[in-house]
């Protein structure tokens, strides 16, 4: 039984785990990462990178089709898949391992399980942590009982498949469902999207409506307000028949289950430290797990359920790694998480895109804030008209009426993905509307939506 | 001799003049605009709108060519010109006149000249202003002596030409020169760009270098460090030969003079109120012209030389119209210009784009601020790699070291035009780096450059 001791042990080598270890080492500590799959995690191989590598070509083609004077743009599906393969590094993690080396982070391959206080077991190897153990194991796709008999695709297969299915049935109208519907329909799959409620139901209604319209334009059969009752497959690899609550049936060559995520915590030894296996992990604003004596256990990224997004995981990782390093020096952490609950940006890379940050009006009111919502048609902004003919889009700003600050913003339309960071900064800086009045957007950009929203507010 | 009296007389119906009148009317005053050409001004017919209508199709085609998996995108020049015609409303101002009507702004067509205090003469009509006269006449293109014998294109012809010249020689490497080189080369003109110094010389050097590389990729013959000594034309409409300071000659079917702007103030009666004709007009932070007794004369937009950009003219117009309305009520203006000198954003719609705001390090140091410059390769950001293969770009952040705030930012690369507003807001809100650390950019967007710059700074 080999034993090794580090200041920090991180379980999970996704972007979150990598960043925790990196910040800890930059803070003067030693760190090891334990990983049972590929270094780089879900984001690099089965989520952000491959999905955006698939979607960007489709997005360009859609934009080209929306600009008079441009002709002939089309996708070459094999080349799009090859581009995706490149961005996923052929599902090999050599480059990421090289980065770990350069960052002086040790790597142990294998399944890490907590084995009591400050101890992690990886096969025969026992790792001891002087300072902290950090859980950064992320999540896995939930497959509902109705779909499990047909062995459906999850986000993993949907982002890594090497052939375009003739007919793809997607169950779930959240981000994964909508993005994959956009990607595979662009690659000429016949896509049916099934959604229990409305599309993108955590965002203001117009966002899902604009995405639905875009998907329909792309030929997707969007069915909202229905759920799956049963699914059957013809043999092991044959067609799938999906039966719906409205009594109809949909047939597909593949079916994608995109109904949600569960934490990767079932088999990581949580029970050895008094925590419930398979649970999401509650953390404080330094990512320290609640209810563990000695305060040595941390959880960053999706596994703490605060904000299931790569960039928020990386943000929490910076907070977490810095906090561990500060505490190792006997100091209180100088920087604590203040964004994971109130200033979470998200871009949905559908065609067109949706970008949102902060709280919706309902969330802000639930938090006791007196808010006002301001709306404006994005297509009335000169920069949007120039960007795409017959531009269809919408913008919503939520304002805290007492502080005169921005609480949230949602944008839907072509090319909005890079605009949302302006709102994220406005929220983080508690910039007032009166200050924003002096932040002049360039003409003619889509960002001029800021001026229109402020004018509509009454400035 | 007819006479009419208004609270406010605006000379010039470009976006600036329109917005001054609109704000004055919203403040309870009456207003008239005097315009000798088209309502809507340079921006609508011979600048922003037609130039961006020409450039956007070229931009999409360039982006498509930079994304593996997309094939076949190309321009149809006749359709691009038709798109441009639509955006310029066929050089008819009916739509803008309709907007004036809806905003209750009166219009007098003709050449307006100031005729002493609070008086403007338009042909036989004498207009009297109870509160203010506002000069919003903008600028015209400068044609250097070396080019005037050949009757060159200016920005007007370059944005409104109805046929693609076979060979186009562009003199001037500023925004107009670079944008028009990008536009016309994409439309298959053989373009030579002649620049006395370096391209985009008011911006950090890398911006011009990246634009030059883009132009060269597009087939433009970029010649920097040379000037025109003489130009001759073969007959009235024949080829132009341009002789350069390095002894070489360039031949073109057309030549565009893009060497600068002069104020449209030569013949507007400035001498009747003690001001020098043909001069730029000095204004205070409410756009009131210095040195005019009674404080009734204002100048907003390009004509005051603060920031020759449509969006800054509109901003000044809001400040100006509101100030006039406030003073009419006997109040001090609540909102004064605080952006025209230190927080001016600009997007150069070349291929790739450049976007900049605020001060360069040299400008900030000249203003007595202790600054630090942070640099990062945009192409190393995941969002940029996904946006365009082999992404070439660069970012620079200028930080005030005493206040720990952003002073300026410059970005060059595909798709950066919508990112710059985030920096404009950071400057306007005096958001500190420590607050910016909590403004998390979405992954994988190009906006993640913010994280990389802050990390590089040392956060």
Interface residues (C-beta under 8 A of the other chain):
Chain A: X15 X43 X48 X49 X52 X53 X56 X57 X60 X61 X63 X64 X67 X68 X69 X70 X71 X72 X73 X74 X75 X76 X77 X79 X80 X81 X82 X83 X86 X87 X309 X310 X311 X312 X314 X315 X335 X338 X339 X343 X344 X345 X346 X347 X355 X382 X385 X386 X387 X389 X415 X416 X417 X418 X419 X420 X421 X422 X424 X425 X426 X427 X428 X429 X430 X431 X432 X434 X435 X436 X437 X438 X439 X440 X441 X442 X443 X444 X445 X446 X447 X448 X450 X451
Chain B: X15 X43 X48 X49 X52 X53 X56 X57 X60 X61 X63 X64 X67 X68 X69 X70 X71 X72 X73 X74 X75 X76 X77 X79 X80 X81 X82 X83 X86 X87 X309 X310 X311 X312 X314 X315 X335 X338 X339 X343 X344 X345 X346 X347 X355 X382 X385 X386 X387 X389 X415 X416 X417 X418 X419 X420 X421 X422 X424 X425 X426 X427 X428 X429 X430 X431 X432 X434 X435 X436 X437 X438 X439 X440 X441 X442 X443 X444 X445 X446 X447 X448 X450 X451
